[in-house]
Amino acid sequence: MLLLLSISLLIAIATYLIFSSTKDENTNDRHKENLILSDSELEDINSMEGLELQTKNKLKEERELLLLQDVSEDLNNRVGTTSRKSFFSFTLSVIGLSFILSFYFLPSGLGSYPELQNAKAFESFLHGNKTYRTENIELFTIKLLDYIDLNSDKGNEIYVLAKKLKNLEEFGLSELAYRSLFTHHREELSGDMLAEFTQVVYFSSGREFTEQVKKLLEFSLLKNPENPVALTMKGLQYLGEKNLDQTIIQWTKAASFISNVQEKEELEIAIEALNYRKNQ
């Protein structure tokens, strides 16, 4: 940021100096032409025959007076032009400085400079392989926390980010985004979103049903008692408590709401295995 400010100031100063030091070449040329013309006319007056010396001197005085008037007007014009030029240079440099700084601080159609930097960092992380993510997770976590803090009101954007991180199995990072949604947009979250949040917290907790996971699970089922993810997790909770009957009940409910054929078949196979185990 300091480098950008320094460059911006240098550009503004250079712009001011360049435009303020530019001379009006047309005015200078006209002044030179007048001097040459005046010298030529004086020579013509001196070479005129038949004119008295007094008359010649009078003509010379009149010509010199005209030249002085022209010089006076030229000086006045220069003062006005210099003032206008200085004002123009200063205005242009201020506008240039404002434009450069606005690129850094103010959002535009492409986003402000920090937002572009974050977008690049996010894209690299989200599209990088597991090794890349592991190597850059600390830096990404800092940027993620800053982004969440600055954009807590943008629930949709944070949810998209949370979902992408969940799909990458970056559950700890995904939890940060979901937790922001839960803190600032709790009433707006659907049962499906709450189930996703519960699942992420479960995985980031080492696949343990902590008190927090249990509370989130109950909350998500209250919001949507037909969510297959929440029902499957409820069955897992009962399985950990060695309550096979309730596990089968919850998983059977979950299977009836699963639209993915493969996932449904896998859960049905697990239910059959539990029934077989229970009847042993």
N, C-alpha and C positions, 0 to 999 in steps of 0.2 A: 504493500500500500504506500509506504514511504517513497519507494522508487517511482511509483506512478505519479504521486504528487509532485516530486522533483521534476520529472520529465514534463509534466503539464505546465509548471511554472516557467521552465526554460522556454518552452514553445510559445507561451504567452508573451514573455519578455522579448524574445526574438521577433515575434510578429509586430510588437509595438515599435521596436527599434528600426526595423526594416521600413515600415510604412511612414514612421515619423521623420526618418532621415531622407526620404525620397524628395528630390527637388522638382520644381515645376520647370521642365526643360523648355516648354513653349514660351514661358515668360522670360527666361534667360535669353533665348534666341531673339526674341523681339527687342529686348533691351540692347543687345549687341548690334542688331540691325539699325536701331535708332542712332547709336553712337557713330556707326560708319556713315550713315546718311548725313548726320550733322556735320561730320568732318568734311564730307564731300561738298555740302552746301556752303560751308565756310570758305573752302578753296574756290568755289565758283564765284562767291561774292568778291573775294580778293582779286580774281582775274577779270572782273567786269571793268571794261573801259568806259570812260565818260561819266562815271559816278564819282561824286565828291567823296572825300574821305569821311566826312561827317555822316553822309548817307550810308556808306558801307558799314560804318561802326553801328549805326542805328539798326541796320538789317541783322548784323551779327548779334546785337543785344537781344533783338526779338527772337532770333533762332535759339539762342542760349536759354532764353526764358521759357520757350516751348519745351526745350529738352529737360529743363529743371521740373516743369510741371509734369512731364511724362514720367520722370524719375520718381517724383512724389507719389503719383498715382500707382506706379509700379510697386513702391514700398508698401503703400496701403493695401494693395492687392496681396502682396506677399504675406503681410501680417495676418490678413483674413484667411488666406489659404493655409498658412502654417497652423493657425488656430483650429480651422476645420480639420486639417490633416491630423493634428495631434488628437483631437476629439475622436476622429474616425479610427485612428490607430488604437487608442485606448479602448474604445467600444469593441473593436474587432478582437482585441486580445482578451477582453473579459468574456466575450461570447465564446471564443475558442476554449478558454479555460473552463467555463461552465459546461460546455458540451463534453469535454473530455472527462470531467469529474462526474457528470451525470451518467456516463457510461459505467462508471464504477458503482455509484451509490443508488441510482434510480432505476427501477424496473422499466424495461421497454418491451417491445414485442418479442425480443430474443431473451429477455431477462437481464438483470444486472450482472456485472462482472463476477461478484462472488457466487451468484446463482449459477452462472455458466461454469465456474470452477467446480462447484458442488455437483452439477449435472454430469460433468466429465468424470469426476471421482466415483459417483454412483454408478454410472454406466460401466466403467472399468471393473468395478467390484462385482456388479450384478452379472456381467458377462464373462468374468474371469473364471478360471478353473479353481478347484479346491485349494491347490497349492498357493495360487495368487491370493485368494481370500484369506488364507491363514497368515500369510506374510504381511498383509495390509490391514488386518482386522482392527488393530489398535487405532490407526489413523482414521479408518472408516467409522469406527465407533464415535470418535470425537466429532466428525462431520455430521454423523447421523443425529447425535444429541443436539448439536447446534441447529440443525435443520428442523428437528421436532420442536425445539423450544421457540424458534422464530415463526413456525407455521402451525402452531397448535390449533388454530382456527380453521385450517384447511383439512378437514376430516377425510375427504375423498382421496386427496393426494397421499396422506399418511397411510390410509388403508391400503392403497395400491402398493406402496412400498413395503408395508408389513406382510402382505400376501406374497410378494415376490421373494422376500427373505425367508418366509416359511417354506415356500416351494424349493428353495435352495438348501433347506434344512439348517439354516442359520437361525436356530430357534432363540438363542439369547438376544440377538439383534432384533429379530422379529418381535420378541416380547416387549422391547422398548417402545416400538411403534404402536403395538396393540395397547400397551398400558397408557400411552398418551391418549388414544381414542377412548379408552375406558374412563380416564380421568376427566376429559373435557367434553365428551360426546356420549356419555353413558346412556342417556334416554333415547338416543338416536340409533343405537346399535341393535341390530336384529338378533334373533336367536342364533342364526347361522354364524354371524360374526362373533358372538360370545362363545359359541362352541369352538370356533377356530382359535380364539384367544386362550380358552381353557386347554386345548390340545397343545398349543405352543408352550404354555407355562408348564404343563405336564412333562413335555420332552426336555425343556430347559432345566427342569428340576431333577433330571436323572431318572425319568419315568417312575416317579413316586407320587402317590396321592397325598400330597401335603394338605394342610388345612385350607390353604389358599386355593389349591386346585379343587378341593371338594366344594368350597363355597361358590367358586366360579361355575362349577358343573351344575349345581343346583339352580343357580341364577339363570344359566343358559337354558335349562329344561323348563323353567318357569316361562321364559320368553317363547320357547318353541319346543313343546314336548314331543314333537315328531322329528326332530333333527337326528339323522342317523349317526353323525359323529358323536354327539352328546350321549345318545343311547348306547353306542358301542363302548364309550368310555365308562359309562355307568356299569355296564356289564363287566368291564375289566376291574372296576373297583370291588364289585361283589366277588369276582374271582379271587382277588387278593385276600378277601375275607373268608374265602373257602365256602361261599354260598353259591353252590352250583345252580340251584333252582332259579334264583334271581338272575344269575348270569345268563342262563338260557332264555329267560323271559325277556330281558333287555335286548339281547342280541337278536332274538326272533322279531321283536318290534323294529329294531334297526334295519334288518334285512328287508322288511316290507317297504321301507322308505328309500332304499338305495337304488339309484338309477343305473349305476355302472354295473354291467353284467359280471365282469371279472371279480370286482370287489364283493358283490352279492354272493357269488359262488364260493369265494374264499371264506366268508363269514358263515355260510351254511355248512361248509365242511367242518368248521370249528364247532358249530352247534352239534353236529352229529358226533363228533369226537367226545364232546362233553356228555351227551346222552349215553354213549357207550360206556364212558368212564363211570357215570352215575349208576348204571345198571350192573356194574361188576360186583 
